[in-house]
Amino acid sequence: MSVKLTKLAGVLVHRIMAEEENVHIETTHEEEEEETNYKPPPEKTLQEMLQQDLDDHSLQKYKETLLGAATTASIIVDPSSEKRVLVRKLVLVVDGKADNALDLTGDISKLKEQSFTIKEGISYKIRIDFHVQREIVTGLKYVQRTFRSGIPVDKMTHMVGSYAPKEEIQSYTTPMEDAPSGLMARGHYTVKSLFTDDDGNEHLKWEWSFDIKKDWN
């Protein structure tokens, strides 16, 4: 792969799924993100990317493979929204259990009134379904802070990746997590979730809750 293709891949690839080692987990007090020397590349529109290197046929084919229909038409899923990322649903995924979902398209202020039940000690994943429209989004991140009785007990930042506009739902699933177990772990937890990116755009911020119990009932 040429140097141009390698550079473009870092911007255009729309299915860079985070490996487990890319997941940062903290159990300390809630605090500001640590500053790093990393600076995201200058933001470019989809059309600017498509117009680059028109004489490089292999690069143009690579763009077509990555971007699909977005190379020939602007993908707009919801004309009433100027957002590039439309977060649709958060799903609790547990093997052997029906998926439990939170609808993120309505009044998200009421989500805290709904509570997932999680059986202590089980393994689970969280899946987030979303649309990308209008332009490519790069460096998507899912940040989750968990609290119990107002005290922060856990924080995770998942590197989601970069995505091209697409009419179909796209999704990100976290690595497997193990719910805590034991008498002290049981109880009610609240979660502050944020879908953001390297440029600091807040695509959606919401709060929800779950209860860890001895059994599913």
C-alpha positions in Angstrom: 0.0 0.0 0.0 1.4 3.4 -1.0 2.1 6.2 1.5 -1.0 8.1 0.2 -3.2 5.1 0.8 -1.9 4.6 4.2 -2.6 8.2 5.2 -6.0 8.1 3.7 -6.9 4.9 5.5 -6.4 6.7 8.8 -9.0 9.3 7.9 -11.5 7.4 5.7 -11.8 3.9 7.2 -15.3 3.5 8.6 -14.8 0.2 10.4 -11.9 0.6 12.8 -13.2 -1.4 15.8 -11.3 -1.0 19.1 -9.4 -3.9 20.4 -9.5 -4.6 24.2 -6.1 -3.0 24.7 -7.5 0.3 23.4 -10.0 0.5 26.2 -9.0 2.7 29.1 -10.6 1.9 32.4 -10.4 4.0 35.6 -11.8 3.5 39.0 -10.7 6.8 40.5 -12.6 10.0 41.1 -14.2 11.7 38.1 -11.7 14.1 36.6 -10.8 16.0 33.5 -9.3 14.0 30.6 -5.5 14.0 30.7 -3.9 16.2 28.1 -1.9 14.4 25.5 0.4 15.6 22.6 -2.0 14.0 20.1 -3.6 16.5 17.7 -6.3 15.3 15.3 -5.6 16.1 11.6 -7.3 19.1 10.1 -10.9 18.4 9.3 -11.8 18.0 5.6 -15.2 17.7 4.0 -16.1 14.6 2.0 -15.9 16.5 -1.2 -12.4 17.8 -0.4 -11.3 14.2 0.1 -12.9 13.0 -3.1 -11.3 15.8 -5.1 -7.8 14.9 -3.9 -5.4 12.9 -6.1 -7.8 12.5 -9.0 -5.0 11.2 -11.2 -4.2 8.4 -8.8 -6.6 5.6 -10.0 -5.7 3.1 -7.3 -6.4 5.8 -4.6 -9.7 6.6 -6.2 -10.8 2.9 -6.2 -9.7 2.7 -2.6 -12.0 5.7 -1.8 -14.9 4.1 -3.6 -14.4 0.9 -1.6 -14.4 2.7 1.7 -17.1 5.3 1.0 -19.5 3.3 -1.1 -22.5 5.4 -2.2 -21.1 8.5 -0.4 -18.7 8.9 -3.4 -21.5 9.8 -5.8 -24.2 11.3 -3.6 -24.6 13.1 -0.3 -26.0 10.7 2.3 -28.7 12.5 4.4 -30.7 10.3 6.7 -32.6 13.0 8.5 -32.9 16.3 6.6 -34.2 18.1 9.7 -30.9 17.5 11.5 -27.6 19.1 10.8 -25.8 16.6 12.9 -23.3 14.2 11.4 -23.9 11.5 14.0 -27.5 10.5 15.0 -27.3 8.1 18.0 -30.3 5.8 17.9 -30.1 3.2 20.5 -28.1 1.7 23.4 -28.4 -2.0 23.8 -27.4 -4.3 26.7 -26.2 -7.6 25.1 -26.0 -10.7 27.2 -25.5 -14.2 25.8 -28.7 -16.3 26.2 -30.9 -13.2 27.0 -33.0 -11.0 24.7 -31.4 -7.7 24.0 -32.5 -4.9 26.3 -32.5 -1.5 24.6 -32.8 2.2 25.4 -34.3 4.3 22.7 -32.1 7.4 22.3 -34.3 9.2 19.7 -36.9 10.5 22.1 -36.9 12.5 25.4 -33.5 11.3 26.8 -34.2 13.2 30.0 -36.5 10.4 31.1 -34.0 7.6 30.5 -32.9 7.6 34.2 -36.4 6.6 35.1 -35.9 3.3 33.3 -33.4 0.9 34.8 -31.7 -2.2 33.4 -31.4 -5.2 35.6 -28.0 -6.9 35.5 -27.4 -10.2 37.2 -24.3 -10.0 39.4 -21.2 -11.7 37.9 -22.5 -12.1 34.4 -20.6 -11.0 31.2 -22.2 -8.4 29.0 -21.5 -5.9 26.2 -23.0 -2.6 25.3 -23.9 -1.9 21.7 -24.6 1.6 20.4 -26.5 2.0 17.1 -26.1 5.2 15.1 -26.4 6.8 11.7 -23.6 8.8 10.1 -24.8 11.4 7.5 -23.5 14.4 5.5 -19.8 14.0 6.2 -17.2 11.5 7.4 -16.6 11.5 11.2 -13.2 10.6 12.5 -12.0 9.6 16.0 -15.4 8.7 17.4 -15.2 7.9 21.2 -17.7 6.5 23.7 -17.1 7.7 27.2 -19.0 6.1 30.1 -18.8 7.2 33.8 -20.6 5.1 36.4 -21.8 6.4 39.8 -23.2 4.9 42.9 -25.0 7.1 45.4 -23.4 10.1 43.6 -19.8 8.7 44.0 -17.9 7.9 40.8 -16.9 4.2 40.8 -15.8 3.6 37.2 -14.9 5.3 34.0 -14.3 3.9 30.5 -13.3 5.4 27.2 -13.8 3.3 24.2 -12.1 4.3 20.9 -14.9 3.6 18.3 -13.1 4.7 15.1 -14.0 6.6 11.9 -17.1 6.2 9.8 -18.4 7.3 6.4 -21.9 8.4 5.8 -24.3 5.5 5.2 -28.0 5.1 4.9 -27.9 1.9 7.0 -27.5 1.8 10.8 -24.0 1.4 11.9 -23.0 0.1 15.4 -20.2 -0.2 17.9 -20.0 -2.9 20.5 -17.8 -2.6 23.6 -15.5 -5.5 24.6 -17.0 -7.9 27.1 -17.4 -6.6 30.6 -18.0 -8.5 33.8 -20.6 -7.2 36.2 -19.4 -7.1 39.9 -20.8 -9.6 42.3 -21.4 -10.0 46.0 -23.6 -8.3 48.6 -21.6 -5.1 48.5 -21.9 -4.8 44.7 -25.7 -5.1 44.5 -27.6 -1.9 44.2 -28.5 1.0 42.0 -26.0 2.7 39.6 -26.3 5.7 37.3 -24.3 6.2 34.2 -23.4 9.3 32.2 -22.7 8.4 28.6 -21.1 10.6 25.9 -20.6 10.0 22.2 -17.9 12.4 21.1 -14.9 12.6 18.8 -11.3 13.9 18.5 -12.6 17.4 17.7 -14.6 17.5 20.9 -18.0 17.4 19.2 -20.8 16.2 21.5 -22.9 14.0 19.2 -25.0 12.9 22.2 -24.9 13.0 26.0 -27.3 11.1 28.1 -27.8 9.5 31.5 -29.3 6.1 32.3 -29.2 3.6 35.1 -29.0 -0.1 36.0 -29.5 -2.3 39.1 -27.2 -5.1 39.9 -29.2 -7.9 41.5 -28.7 -11.5 42.7 -30.9 -12.7 39.9 -32.6 -11.3 36.8 -35.9 -10.9 38.6 
